[in-house]
Amino acid sequence: MSGQSQSSPALLVPGEQSPIRTVPGNIRRPEYVGKPAPTPYKGPEVQTPETIEAMRIAGRIAAQAMAEAAKAIAPGVTTDELDRIAHAYMCDHGAYPSTLGYRGFPKSLCTSVNEVICHGIPDSTVLRDGDIINLDVTAYIGGVHGDNNATYLVGDVDEESRLLVERTRESLDRAIKAVKPGRQINIIGRVIESYAKRFGYGVVRDFTGHGINSSFHSGLIIPHYDSPHATTVIQPGMTFTIEPMLTLGTHDYDMWDDGWTVVTKDRKRTAQFEHTLVVTETGTEILTLP
């Protein structure tokens, strides 16, 4: 996703991408692979017990693939190496890496370093002591997807960045606890935004959580700010992601020429955490636990 510029070593620039990795032929592909865009999802947001059980498997593989890649995070490691590890783990467990070929995305996970909000492309970028990096991993198996991400510290990280990461994780935990049947979706963003405001953090608005099932993105939108439009009532059996992106400065962003990599407009650091959830009769079950 990025390399370092000699003139401004703190900011990222695109690195060199390795060739696209292959997936064994016996692994089932999502329908969008090889197409410019996925077929729009027309099904329900409330899933059957069979679909939810399949999502438990997909979610567990995604979580374990992310954990496996995260073990390798250290100064001197490339983001491409993290992609290689997650790709191999998913393939070895019979899963297809959902991002690979999704709307043309060329890699098997997203690696978003420092000022990159989301969708960073793994490449020859070398992680440096003091960086923070988000890994976003989605696995497709049994006809369904499981999607999760987390932000990790690289070596010795400054206190401001460390607190941002810790508090972003806390904002996700608080949002998950707020999900109850009968409430509106906007409770999620209200909880995240009110917590983030305590610390003066920006809350990214244009990239959201989403419904997920047999479709990677079902069309259900989960804002991370208090949106008056997010009035969908939460029901048992709904499956979706919550994935707050908090920033040390503005929530405004720029996009790189690759059409994927989203960076904060002020180039200040940003962190993100994500789980895939199913709504239960009393709250939620997290489907992306290793």
TORNURO-766548 format. One record per residue (C-alpha): x, y, z; residue number from 1; residue in one letter. Coordinates in steps of 0.1 Angstrom, whole numbers. Each point is the difference from the previous one (the first is absolute). Layout:
BEGIN
      x      y      z  resi  resn
      X      Y      Z   NUM     a
...
END
This chain:
BEGIN
      x      y      z  resi  resn
      0      0      0     1     m
     28     24      6     2     s
     37      7      2     3     g
     19     28     15     4     q
      8     33    -16     5     s
     35     12      7     6     q
    -10     37      1     7     s
    -28     -6     25     8     s
      7    -33     18     9     p
    -31      3     22    10     a
    -24     -3    -30    11     l
     -7    -31    -21    12     l
      2     -4    -37    13     v
     -9    -30    -21    14     p
     25    -29     -1    15     g
      3    -28    -26    16     e
    -26    -27     -1    17     q
      9    -36     -3    18     s
    -18    -22    -26    19     p
    -36    -10      8    20     i
      0    -31     22    21     r
    -18    -31    -12    22     t
    -28    -19     18    23     v
     -3    -38     -4    24     p
    -26     -9    -26    25     g
    -20    -21     24    26     n
     -9     30     22    27     i
    -33     16     -8    28     r
      1     36    -13    29     r
    -24     27      8    30     p
    -22      9    -30    31     e
     17     34     -5    32     y
     35    -14     -7    33     v
      9      9    -36    34     g
    -28     25     -3    35     k
      2     38      4    36     p
    -25      0     28    37     a
    -21    -23     22    38     p
    -36     -9     -8    39     t
    -22     22     23    40     p
    -13    -19     30    41     y
    -38     -4     -1    42     k
     -5    -23     30    43     g
    -10      6     36    44     p
     22     16     27    45     e
    -13    -26     25    46     v
     18    -33     -7    47     q
     -9    -36      5    48     t
     16    -21     27    49     p
     18    -19    -27    50     e
     15     32    -15    51     t
     10     12     35    52     i
     18    -33      7    53     e
     19      3    -32    54     a
      9     35      9    55     m
     15    -12     33    56     r
     24    -21    -20    57     i
      9     27    -24    58     a
      4     25     28    59     g
     22    -23     20    60     r
     23     -6    -30    61     i
      2     38     -7    62     a
      9      7     37    63     a
     26    -27      0    64     q
     16     11    -33    65     a
      2     35     14    66     m
     16    -12     32    67     a
     25    -21    -19    68     e
     10     30    -22    69     a
      2     22     31    70     a
     26    -22     16    71     k
     24     11    -27    72     a
     -5     38      6    73     i
     34     15      8    74     a
     23     27    -12    75     p
     16    -11    -33    76     g
    -29    -22    -12    77     v
    -18      9    -32    78     t
    -38      3     -3    79     t
      3    -24    -29    80     d
     13    -27     24    81     e
    -30      5     22    82     l
    -22     -5    -30    83     d
     19    -32     -9    84     r
     -6    -14     35    85     i
    -37      7      1    86     a
     -5    -12    -35    87     h
     17    -33      7    88     a
    -20     -5     33    89     y
    -34      5    -17    90     m
      9    -22    -30    91     c
     14    -27     23    92     d
    -34      0     19    93     h
    -21     -2    -32    94     g
    -10     37      0    95     a
      2     25    -28    96     y
     15     35     10    97     p
    -31     21     -6    98     s
     19     32     -9    99     t
     20    -17    -28   100     l
    -17     11    -32   101     g
    -28     19     17   102     y
     -6     29    -24   103     r
     35     -6    -12   104     g
     18      2     34   105     f
     33    -19     -6   106     p
      8    -15     34   107     k
    -13    -23     27   108     s
     -3     25     28   109     l
      3     38      6   110     c
     30     14     18   111     t
     -6     36     11   112     s
     30     17     16   113     v
      0     32     21   114     n
    -20     27    -19   115     e
    -18    -26    -22   116     v
    -36     -2     11   117     i
     -8    -32    -19   118     c
      5    -22    -31   119     h
     38      3     -2   120     g
     15    -24    -25   121     i
     28    -23     12   122     p
     33      6    -18   123     d
     37      5      6   124     s
     -6     25     28   125     t
     23     -8     29   126     v
    -15      5     35   127     l
     20     23     22   128     r
      4      2     38   129     d
    -28     22     13   130     g
    -25     -7    -28   131     d
    -36    -12      5   132     i
    -16    -23    -25   133     i
    -35    -13     -5   134     n
     -6    -34    -15   135     l
    -34     -6    -16   136     d
     -7    -36     -8   137     v
    -31    -16    -15   138     t
     -5    -37     -7   139     a
    -25    -17    -23   140     y
    -10    -36      6   141     i
    -32    -19      0   142     g
    -16     27    -22   143     g
      4     28     26   144     v
     25     26     12   145     h
     15      8     34   146     g
     17     34      3   147     d
     22     15     27   148     n
     28     24      6   149     n
     23     14     27   150     a
     27     25      4   151     t
     34    -11     13   152     y
     31     18     14   153     l
     33     -4    -17   154     v
     29      0     25   155     g
      1     30     23   156     d
    -30     23     -7   157     v
     -6     35     14   158     d
    -26      5     27   159     e
    -24     20    -22   160     e
     -2    -28    -26   161     s
     -2    -27     26   162     r
    -29     17     17   163     l
    -18      5    -33   164     l
      3    -37     -7   165     v
    -12    -10     34   166     e
    -30     24      0   167     r
    -10    -10    -35   168     t
     -2    -36     12   169     r
    -20     12     30   170     e
    -24     19    -23   171     s
     -7    -33    -19   172     l
     -6    -18     33   173     d
    -25     26     12   174     r
    -18      0    -34   175     a
     -4    -38      1   176     i
    -15      2     35   177     k
    -25     26    -12   178     a
    -15    -23    -26   179     v
    -33    -13     11   180     k
    -31    -12    -19   181     p
    -25     28     -4   182     g
     25     28      0   183     r
      9     19    -31   184     q
     33     -4    -18   185     i
      9     36      9   186     n
      6    -10     36   187     i
     33    -15    -12   188     i
     14     32    -15   189     g
    -14     21     30   190     r
     20    -21     24   191     v
     32      1    -20   192     i
     -2     37     -8   193     e
     -8     11     36   194     s
     30    -20     13   195     y
     24     12    -27   196     a
    -10     37      7   197     k
     13     -3     35   198     r
     35     -2    -14   199     f
     -5     24    -29   200     g
      3    -28    -26   201     y
    -14      2    -34   202     g
    -25    -27    -10   203     v
      2    -10    -37   204     v
    -35      3    -16   205     r
      3    -11    -36   206     d
     12    -35      7   207     f
    -23    -21     21   208     t
     -9    -34     14   209     g
    -22    -21    -22   210     h
    -24    -29     -3   211     g
     18    -33     -8   212     i
    -11    -35     -7   213     n
      2    -18    -34   214     s
      8     35    -12   215     s
     32     18     11   216     f
    -20     32      2   217     h
    -38     -5      1   218     s
    -10     36     -3   219     g
     -8      5     37   220     l
     20     30     12   221     i
     14      3     36   222     i
     12     36      6   223     p
     25      7     27   224     h
    -14     35      8   225     y
    -35      9     12   226     d
    -18      0    -33   227     s
    -37     10      0   228     p
     -5    -21    -31   229     h
     11    -33     16   230     a
    -35     -9     12   231     t
      0    -37     -9   232     t
    -13    -20     30   233     v
     25    -26     13   234     i
    -15    -36     -1   235     q
     12    -34     12   236     p
     18    -18    -28   237     g
     14     31    -17   238     m
     37     -3     -9   239     t
     22     31     -5   240     f
     34     15      8   241     t
      8     29     23   242     i
     34     15     -9   243     e
      7     34     15   244     p
     28     21    -15   245     m
     12     27     24   246     l
     26     27     -9   247     t
     23     23     20   248     l
    -13     29    -22   249     g
    -25      5    -28   250     t
    -24    -27    -13   251     h
      5     15    -35   252     d
     21    -21    -23   253     y
     19     -3    -33   254     d
      2    -30    -23   255     m
     32    -12    -17   256     w
      1     -5    -38   257     d
     -4    -38      6   258     d
    -37      7      6   259     g
      2    -19     34   260     w
     24     15     25   261     t
    -19     26     22   262     v
     22     24     21   263     v
    -10     27     25   264     t
      0     34    -17   265     k
     23     14     27   266     d
     22    -32     -1   267     r
     -5     -6     38   268     k
     -3    -35     12   269     r
    -31    -21      1   270     t
    -10    -34     15   271     a
    -28    -25     -7   272     q
    -15    -32     15   273     f
    -26    -23    -14   274     e
    -21    -30      8   275     h
    -28    -18    -18   276     t
    -30     -5     22   277     l
    -33    -18      1   278     v
    -28     15     20   279     v
    -14    -23     27   280     t
    -33      2     20   281     e
     19     20     27   282     t
     30     16    -17   283     g
     27    -13    -24   284     t
     23    -29     -7   285     e
     34      9    -14   286     i
      6    -23    -30   287     l
     37     10     -6   288     t
     17    -14     31   289     l
     31    -22     -5   290     p
END
